[in-house]
Amino acid sequence: MSNASNAGHGPPAHDARASVDLIVIGAGINGAAVAREAALSGLKVLLLDRGDVGAGTSSASSRLIHGGLRYLEYAEIGLVHESLAERERLLRTAPHLVEPLDLCIPFYAGARRSPWQVRFGLTLYDWLSAGKSVPNHSSLSRDELLARLPGLRSDGLLGGASYFDAQARFPERLVLENVRDAVENGARLMTYTAVTRIRVESGRVAGVDWRTADGITGAATAPLVVNAAGPWVDDVLGPIKHTRLIGGTKGSHLIAPPFPGAPRSGVYVEAGTDGRPLFILPWNGLVLVGTTDERYDGDASAATIERSELEYLAAETERVFPTAAGLAARVLYTQTGVRPLPHRPKGKEGAITRRHLIRRHRSAAGLYSIVGGKLTTHRALAEDVLRVLRPQITPRPPHASPTRDRALPGALAAAERGALLERLAARLGAARAQRLWHVYGAAAERVAKLAEQSDLSMAIGNGGRVLVAELVHALEHEWAWTLADILQRRCMAGLDGDFGLGVAGEAAAALERLGVWDRARAADELAGYRELAARHGAGRLA
């Protein structure tokens, strides 16, 4: 293996000695998209993150690429229009990661939102997405809805509606492919590297000081810095004078095995207790329910689901699907993230805008902080950031965005995709071919090539779902460092029903056998992964 540095205990060595045009802090979906937009615009870019790519809020979403139907309630017409345009763009430029999702909205007697209000919203939704590739909404009678969702509560059911949005099964991979496109076009990536100070000289940003996880320190210089640290934006700014920017809200999800009558379509319902919109979604062979929306002032890294949140999500699911009774006791694991929303100390959490804001810091010219944003609109956010930065860049980048019609690296046209799947199926079987495509896209070919090596061809985990070649690919080609990086954000086995616990031990042993990790490192990684699983409530039913 070429990645011999991974045999040590600290992250890979970094080199950021040369000055760059732009430093981006935070390798979540927004920072990754900004780095991609800037690199493709010809800028020299350095992207840093104190942890792994996409390990924060980006990995704890509802996994929807959607227009934000509920935002219409708050007259966020522009945001919905932008989101629907970006949804269509992602369906086209990332077909391996983003797929259409049919959703149903049941209408119940006494609901806060009447059927006519919902239908009006869906009609406006269709109008705002004119020219889309998915069908318009349709009305469903009571019987039609029960035929489609046989487990649905029939008491008080009036009928419903069906409409389309999209689902990103693995947003973690969406982040990674943005980073890949940035790096392949000249950007440099430094993970497990915390920014310890944003340097300001004579009222202008001059660069950053950084420290790696194993204590190596250094600095990088740049005339422009974008703080895209999500819920940690204020922390990164440190002593730089500013008013509080982030007032995060916590969103939690539960993941459970399918219950009798579980929906095959997504279900969008109004919670009975507080009227909040709630999604009950088929996802990754499981059921995903979310989300909550509660103000959160603690450390975003420590945010976890409260028992009250879990019981709320389970009870609301059981109210709509009576056959889900006892769901709280069957939860496989949970996901919680903190949305980096604008600081709004009062008012309803749901009314806080989901639009992104680009804040210029007057005390440090050239420094900008990103507030808010959505998974769906990450590319549009990056385009807006470059529009703001463009006047300060010499020579100025072209006005046309390089990402508007650019596919992500893993995307393939239908004919190429079919040919790839045929080749993979011939080598590895049809089921594994499909799985590799939906995780790696075009890079599945490289994984399959690695698997031709006898020591990398072994399949591990429950049912032999994961190839040892995938572990090596994650380390050598996708900047993974820890076992959690590999399982949670590369091969995606960590999001199976057992949270990857069935493959974790074999993966650590395989990397020890290959000489990538020594025995102590393998044991530490496995112990750390099991601790992570426990924090997510995984393993209770094992």
TORSE-963318 format. One line per 3 residues: for each residue x, y, z of C-alpha. Coordinates in Angstrom, 1 decimal, padded with zeros to 4 digits. Layout:
N
X Y Z ~ ...
***
This chain:
542
000.0 000.0 000.0 ~ 001.2 003.5 -000.8 ~ -000.4 005.2 002.2
002.4 004.1 004.6 ~ 001.9 007.2 006.8 ~ -001.4 005.7 008.0
000.6 003.2 010.1 ~ 001.3 006.0 012.7 ~ -000.9 007.5 015.3
-001.4 011.1 014.1 ~ -003.1 012.4 011.0 ~ -001.1 012.5 007.7
001.5 015.1 007.4 ~ 000.4 018.5 005.9 ~ 002.1 021.0 003.9
000.6 024.5 003.8 ~ 003.7 026.6 003.5 ~ 002.8 028.4 000.3
000.4 031.2 000.4 ~ -003.0 030.8 -001.3 ~ -005.8 033.0 -002.6
-008.5 031.7 -000.3 ~ -008.6 029.7 002.9 ~ -011.9 027.9 003.7
-012.5 026.8 007.3 ~ -014.8 023.9 007.6 ~ -015.2 020.9 005.2
-018.9 020.3 005.7 ~ -021.2 020.6 002.7 ~ -020.9 024.4 002.5
-017.2 024.7 002.9 ~ -016.6 021.8 000.5 ~ -018.9 023.5 -002.1
-017.1 026.9 -001.6 ~ -013.7 025.2 -002.1 ~ -015.0 023.5 -005.2
-016.4 026.7 -006.7 ~ -013.2 028.6 -006.0 ~ -010.8 026.0 -007.2
-012.8 025.6 -010.5 ~ -012.7 029.4 -010.8 ~ -008.9 029.3 -010.8
-008.2 030.2 -007.2 ~ -005.5 028.6 -005.1 ~ -007.5 027.2 -002.2
-006.7 025.7 001.2 ~ -009.6 023.8 002.9 ~ -009.2 022.9 006.6
-011.3 021.1 009.1 ~ -010.7 020.2 012.7 ~ -012.1 016.7 012.0
-013.1 014.7 009.0 ~ -014.8 015.7 005.8 ~ -018.6 016.0 006.4
-018.5 014.8 010.0 ~ -020.6 017.6 011.6 ~ -024.1 018.8 010.7
-023.8 017.5 007.1 ~ -024.0 013.9 008.4 ~ -027.0 014.5 010.6
-029.7 015.8 008.2 ~ -033.0 014.2 007.1 ~ -031.2 013.2 003.9
-033.6 015.1 001.7 ~ -032.8 017.2 -001.3 ~ -036.0 019.3 -001.3
-037.5 022.6 -002.1 ~ -038.7 023.2 001.4 ~ -042.5 022.9 001.1
-043.0 024.2 004.6 ~ -041.0 027.4 003.9 ~ -043.9 028.6 001.9
-045.7 029.2 005.2 ~ -043.2 031.8 006.0 ~ -043.3 033.4 002.5
-039.7 032.2 001.7 ~ -040.7 032.1 -002.0 ~ -037.1 032.9 -003.2
-035.6 030.2 -001.1 ~ -038.1 027.6 -002.3 ~ -037.5 028.5 -005.9
-033.7 028.3 -005.5 ~ -034.0 025.0 -003.6 ~ -036.2 023.5 -006.3
-033.7 024.6 -009.0 ~ -030.8 023.1 -007.1 ~ -032.8 019.9 -006.5
-033.2 019.5 -010.2 ~ -029.6 020.3 -010.8 ~ -028.5 017.6 -008.3
-030.8 015.0 -009.9 ~ -028.9 015.6 -013.1 ~ -025.3 016.1 -011.9
-025.2 013.5 -009.1 ~ -027.6 010.6 -010.1 ~ -025.6 008.1 -008.1
-026.2 010.0 -004.9 ~ -029.5 011.8 -005.4 ~ -032.7 010.1 -006.5
-036.4 011.1 -006.8 ~ -038.5 010.4 -003.8 ~ -042.2 010.1 -003.8
-043.9 011.5 -000.7 ~ -047.4 011.4 000.6 ~ -049.2 013.9 002.7
-052.3 012.5 004.5 ~ -055.2 014.8 005.4 ~ -056.8 014.3 008.8
-059.9 016.0 010.2 ~ -059.0 018.7 012.7 ~ -055.4 019.2 011.4
-054.0 022.7 011.7 ~ -053.3 022.9 008.0 ~ -056.5 022.2 006.0
-056.5 020.1 002.8 ~ -057.0 023.2 000.6 ~ -054.0 025.0 002.2
-051.8 022.0 001.5 ~ -053.0 021.6 -002.1 ~ -052.5 025.3 -002.7
-048.9 025.0 -001.4 ~ -048.3 022.0 -003.6 ~ -049.7 023.8 -006.6
-047.3 026.7 -005.9 ~ -044.5 024.2 -005.4 ~ -045.2 022.8 -008.9
-045.3 026.3 -010.4 ~ -042.0 027.2 -008.8 ~ -040.4 024.1 -010.2
-041.7 024.4 -013.8 ~ -039.7 022.3 -016.2 ~ -038.6 019.7 -013.6
-038.0 016.1 -014.4 ~ -040.3 014.7 -011.7 ~ -044.1 014.7 -011.9
-046.4 017.4 -010.5 ~ -048.3 016.6 -007.3 ~ -051.6 014.6 -007.5
-054.6 014.3 -005.1 ~ -055.4 011.0 -003.5 ~ -058.7 009.8 -002.2
-058.9 008.2 001.2 ~ -059.0 004.7 -000.5 ~ -056.2 005.5 -002.8
-054.0 006.7 000.1 ~ -054.7 003.6 002.2 ~ -053.9 001.4 -000.8
-050.6 003.1 -001.1 ~ -049.9 003.2 002.6 ~ -051.8 000.2 004.1
-050.3 000.8 007.6 ~ -051.7 004.3 007.8 ~ -054.2 005.3 010.5
-057.6 005.4 008.9 ~ -059.5 007.1 011.7 ~ -060.2 010.6 010.7
-058.4 010.2 007.3 ~ -060.0 012.4 004.6 ~ -057.6 011.7 001.7
-054.2 013.1 000.8 ~ -051.8 014.2 -001.8 ~ -048.6 012.9 -003.5
-045.6 014.9 -004.6 ~ -042.0 014.4 -005.4 ~ -038.8 015.7 -003.9
-035.4 013.8 -003.8 ~ -033.3 011.9 -001.3 ~ -029.6 011.8 -000.8
-029.1 008.4 000.8 ~ -025.6 009.4 001.8 ~ -025.0 013.1 002.0
-021.6 012.3 003.4 ~ -020.6 011.2 -000.1 ~ -022.1 014.3 -001.5
-019.7 016.3 000.6 ~ -016.8 014.1 -000.3 ~ -017.4 014.5 -004.0
-017.4 018.2 -003.7 ~ -014.1 018.0 -001.9 ~ -012.7 015.6 -004.6
-013.6 018.0 -007.4 ~ -011.9 020.8 -005.5 ~ -008.7 018.8 -004.8
-008.6 017.4 -008.4 ~ -008.6 021.1 -009.5 ~ -005.8 022.3 -007.3
-007.3 022.8 -003.8 ~ -005.4 021.5 -000.8 ~ -007.2 019.7 002.0
-006.1 019.5 005.6 ~ -008.3 017.4 007.9 ~ -007.9 016.9 011.6
-006.4 020.4 011.6 ~ -008.0 023.0 013.8 ~ -007.7 026.7 013.1
-006.4 028.2 016.3 ~ -006.4 031.8 015.2 ~ -007.5 033.9 012.2
-004.6 036.4 011.8 ~ -005.5 040.0 011.2 ~ -003.0 042.7 010.2
-003.8 046.4 009.9 ~ -007.5 045.6 009.8 ~ -007.2 043.0 007.1
-007.2 039.2 007.3 ~ -003.8 037.8 006.6 ~ -004.3 034.0 007.0
-004.7 031.5 009.8 ~ -002.7 029.6 012.4 ~ -003.4 025.9 012.6
-002.7 022.8 014.8 ~ -003.1 019.2 013.8 ~ -004.6 016.6 016.0
-001.2 015.3 017.0 ~ 000.1 018.7 017.9 ~ 001.9 019.9 014.8
001.5 023.7 014.4 ~ 001.8 025.9 011.4 ~ 000.3 028.9 009.5
-001.1 029.6 006.1 ~ -001.4 033.0 004.4 ~ -004.2 034.3 002.3
-006.0 037.7 001.6 ~ -009.4 036.0 001.8 ~ -010.8 033.7 004.4
-014.3 032.1 004.4 ~ -015.5 030.8 007.8 ~ -017.8 027.9 006.9
-017.5 026.1 010.2 ~ -021.3 025.6 010.6 ~ -022.4 025.7 014.3
-018.8 026.5 015.3 ~ -018.6 029.8 013.3 ~ -018.5 032.0 016.4
-015.9 029.8 018.0 ~ -013.6 030.0 015.0 ~ -013.8 033.8 015.0
-012.5 033.9 018.6 ~ -011.4 037.4 019.7 ~ -012.4 039.0 016.3
-015.0 041.6 017.2 ~ -018.4 040.6 016.0 ~ -022.0 040.2 017.2
-023.1 036.6 017.8 ~ -023.9 035.0 014.4 ~ -025.1 031.5 015.2
-028.2 030.5 017.2 ~ -028.3 026.9 016.3 ~ -031.3 024.6 016.6
-030.9 020.9 017.3 ~ -032.4 018.4 014.9 ~ -032.7 014.7 016.0
-033.7 011.6 014.0 ~ -034.4 008.0 015.0 ~ -033.5 005.1 012.7
-035.5 001.9 013.2 ~ -036.2 -001.4 011.3 ~ -039.2 -001.4 009.1
-042.4 -002.1 011.0 ~ -045.5 -003.9 009.6 ~ -047.1 -001.6 007.1
-044.1 000.8 007.0 ~ -044.3 003.2 004.1 ~ -042.5 002.5 000.9
-043.0 006.2 000.0 ~ -041.9 009.1 002.2 ~ -044.7 010.4 004.4
-044.9 014.1 005.4 ~ -047.2 014.6 008.3 ~ -048.2 017.3 010.8
-047.3 016.3 014.4 ~ -050.3 016.0 016.6 ~ -048.8 017.5 019.7
-047.3 020.7 018.2 ~ -048.1 020.9 014.5 ~ -044.5 020.5 013.4
-043.9 019.0 010.0 ~ -042.5 015.5 010.4 ~ -041.0 013.0 007.9
-041.3 009.3 008.1 ~ -039.0 008.0 005.4 ~ -037.9 004.7 003.8
-034.1 005.0 003.9 ~ -031.2 002.6 003.4 ~ -033.5 -000.4 004.0
-034.6 001.2 007.3 ~ -037.1 003.8 008.5 ~ -035.8 007.3 009.3
-038.0 009.6 011.4 ~ -037.3 013.3 012.0 ~ -036.8 015.9 012.8
-037.0 017.9 016.0 ~ -036.2 021.6 016.1 ~ -035.1 023.0 019.4
-032.8 025.9 020.3 ~ -029.4 024.7 021.4 ~ -026.6 026.7 023.1
-024.3 023.9 024.1 ~ -021.2 022.4 022.3 ~ -022.5 021.3 019.0
-020.0 018.4 019.1 ~ -021.7 017.0 022.2 ~ -025.3 017.3 020.9
-027.3 014.1 021.4 ~ -030.9 013.2 021.3 ~ -032.8 013.7 024.5
-035.2 011.0 025.7 ~ -038.1 013.4 025.3 ~ -037.1 013.9 021.6
-036.9 010.1 021.0 ~ -040.3 009.5 022.6 ~ -041.8 012.5 020.7
-040.6 011.0 017.3 ~ -041.7 007.5 018.2 ~ -045.1 008.6 019.5
-045.9 010.7 016.4 ~ -044.9 007.8 014.1 ~ -047.2 005.4 016.1
-050.0 008.0 015.9 ~ -049.8 007.9 012.1 ~ -048.9 004.2 011.8
-050.5 002.2 014.6 ~ -048.5 -000.9 013.5 ~ -045.3 000.9 014.7
-046.4 000.4 018.3 ~ -043.4 000.1 020.6 ~ -041.1 001.8 018.2
-039.1 003.6 020.9 ~ -037.8 000.2 022.2 ~ -036.8 -000.9 018.7
-034.8 002.2 017.7 ~ -031.5 001.0 016.2 ~ -029.6 004.3 016.5
-030.1 008.0 016.4 ~ -028.6 011.0 014.7 ~ -028.4 014.5 016.0
-027.0 017.7 014.5 ~ -027.1 021.4 015.1 ~ -028.3 023.7 012.3
-026.1 026.8 012.0 ~ -029.0 029.2 011.8 ~ -028.9 032.9 012.5
-029.1 033.9 016.1 ~ -032.7 034.7 017.0 ~ -033.3 034.5 020.7
-037.1 034.7 020.4 ~ -039.8 033.4 018.2 ~ -040.7 030.0 016.8
-037.7 027.9 015.8 ~ -039.4 026.9 012.5 ~ -039.8 030.5 011.6
-036.0 031.1 011.6 ~ -034.9 031.5 008.0 ~ -033.1 028.7 006.3
-031.6 031.1 003.8 ~ -027.8 031.4 003.8 ~ -026.3 034.7 004.8
-022.7 035.8 004.0 ~ -021.5 038.1 006.8 ~ -018.6 040.5 006.0
-016.4 041.4 009.0 ~ -015.7 045.1 009.1 ~ -012.8 044.7 011.6
-011.1 042.2 009.3 ~ -011.5 043.0 005.7 ~ -011.4 039.9 003.5
-013.0 037.7 006.2 ~ -016.5 036.3 005.6 ~ -018.6 034.0 007.7
-021.4 031.8 006.4 ~ -024.6 031.6 008.4 ~ -027.3 029.1 007.7
-027.7 027.3 004.4 ~ -029.2 023.9 003.4 ~ -027.9 020.7 002.1
-029.9 021.2 -001.0 ~ -028.6 024.7 -001.8 ~ -024.9 024.2 -001.1
-023.8 024.8 -004.7 ~ -025.9 028.0 -004.9 ~ -024.4 029.2 -001.6
-020.9 028.7 -003.0 ~ -021.8 030.6 -006.1 ~ -023.0 033.5 -004.0
-019.8 033.4 -002.0 ~ -017.6 033.7 -005.1 ~ -019.8 036.5 -006.4
-019.1 038.4 -003.1 ~ -015.4 037.6 -003.3 ~ -014.9 038.3 -007.0
-014.2 042.1 -006.8 ~ -011.3 041.4 -004.4 ~ -009.5 038.8 -006.6
-006.9 039.7 -009.2 ~ -007.3 038.7 -012.0 ~ -011.0 038.4 -011.5
-012.6 035.0 -012.1 ~ -015.2 034.9 -014.9 ~ -018.8 035.7 -013.8
-020.2 032.5 -015.1 ~ -020.2 029.8 -012.4 ~ -018.2 026.8 -013.3
-020.4 024.4 -011.3 ~ -023.8 025.2 -012.8 ~ -023.8 022.4 -015.3
-020.8 020.4 -014.0 ~ -021.4 016.9 -012.9 ~ -019.8 015.6 -009.7
-016.9 013.3 -010.2 ~ -018.8 010.1 -009.6 ~ -021.6 010.9 -012.0
-022.0 009.0 -015.3 ~ -024.4 009.3 -018.2 ~ -027.0 006.5 -018.5
-025.1 004.5 -021.1 ~ -021.8 004.7 -019.2 ~ -023.5 003.8 -016.0
-025.1 000.7 -017.6 ~ -021.7 -000.4 -018.9 ~ -020.1 000.1 -015.6
-022.8 -001.9 -013.8 ~ -022.4 -004.7 -016.3 ~ -018.6 -004.8 -015.7
-019.0 -004.7 -011.9 ~ -021.7 -007.3 -011.9 ~ -019.6 -009.7 -014.0
-016.7 -009.4 -011.4 ~ -018.6 -009.0 -008.2 ~ -022.3 -009.8 -008.6
-025.3 -007.7 -009.4 ~ -026.2 -006.8 -005.8 ~ -022.7 -005.6 -004.9
-022.4 -003.7 -008.2 ~ -025.5 -001.7 -007.3 ~ -024.2 -001.0 -003.8
-020.8 000.2 -005.1 ~ -022.5 002.4 -007.7 ~ -024.7 004.1 -005.1
-021.7 004.7 -002.8 ~ -018.8 005.5 -005.1 ~ -020.4 006.2 -008.5
-017.7 006.1 -011.2 ~ -015.0 005.4 -008.6 ~ -016.6 002.0 -008.1
-014.4 000.9 -010.9 ~ -011.3 001.8 -009.0 ~ -012.6 -000.1 -005.9
-013.2 -003.2 -008.1 ~ -009.7 -002.9 -009.5 ~ -008.2 -002.9 -006.0
-010.3 -005.9 -005.2 ~ -008.5 -007.9 -007.8 ~ -005.5 -008.0 -005.4
-005.8 -011.2 -003.4 ~ -005.2 -009.6 -000.1 ~ -007.9 -007.0 -000.8
-010.6 -009.3 -002.3 ~ -012.0 -010.6 001.0 ~ -015.6 -009.5 001.9
-016.2 -008.7 005.5 ~ -019.1 -007.9 007.8 ~ -022.7 -009.2 008.0
-023.4 -010.9 004.7 ~ -019.9 -009.9 003.4 ~ -021.2 -006.5 002.3
-017.9 -004.7 002.5 ~ -014.7 -005.5 000.5 ~ -011.4 -005.0 002.2
-010.5 -003.1 -001.0 ~ -013.0 -000.4 000.2 ~ -011.0 000.2 003.4
-007.8 000.7 001.4 ~ -009.6 002.9 -001.1 ~ -010.9 005.1 001.8
-007.4 005.5 003.2 ~ -005.5 005.9 -000.1 ~ -007.9 007.9 -002.2
-010.5 009.5 000.1 ~ -008.5 011.1 003.0 ~ -010.0 008.8 005.6
-008.0 008.5 008.8 ~ -010.0 006.8 011.5 ~ -012.3 003.7 011.5
-015.2 006.0 011.9 ~ -014.2 008.0 008.8 ~ -014.1 004.7 006.9
-017.4 003.2 008.1 ~ -019.5 006.3 008.6 ~ -018.4 008.5 005.7
-016.6 006.4 003.1 ~ -018.0 002.8 002.6 ~ -021.2 003.8 004.5
-021.5 000.4 006.3 ~ -021.7 002.5 009.5 ~ -025.2 003.5 008.6
-026.5 000.0 008.3 ~ -029.0 -001.1 010.9 ~ -026.2 -002.2 013.3
-024.3 001.1 012.9 ~ -021.4 -000.9 011.4 ~ -020.7 -002.8 014.6
-020.9 -006.1 012.6 ~ -018.0 -005.0 010.3 ~ -015.9 -002.8 012.6
-013.9 -005.5 014.3 ~ -013.1 -007.3 011.0 ~ -012.2 -004.0 009.4
-009.8 -003.1 012.2 ~ -008.3 -006.6 012.0 ~ -007.9 -006.4 008.2
-006.0 -003.1 008.4 ~ -003.8 -004.6 011.1 ~ -003.1 -007.7 008.9
-002.3 -005.4 006.0 ~ 000.2 -003.5 008.1 ~ -001.7 -000.3 007.8
-002.3 -000.1 011.6 ~ -000.3 -001.8 014.3 ~ -002.1 -003.8 017.0
-002.4 -000.9 019.4 ~ -003.8 001.4 016.8 ~ -006.3 -001.2 015.6
-007.5 -001.7 019.2 ~ -007.8 002.0 019.8 ~ -009.8 002.6 016.6
-012.2 -000.3 017.4 ~ -012.7 001.0 021.0 ~ -013.3 004.5 019.7
-015.8 003.3 017.2 ~ -017.7 001.3 019.8 ~ -017.9 004.5 022.0
-019.2 006.4 019.0 ~ -021.9 003.8 018.5 ~ -022.9 003.9 022.1
-023.3 007.7 021.9 ~ -025.7 007.1 019.0 ~ -027.6 004.6 021.0
-026.5 001.7 018.8 ~ -025.8 -001.8 020.0 ~ -028.6 -001.9 022.5
-030.5 -004.6 020.6 ~ -027.4 -006.5 019.5
***
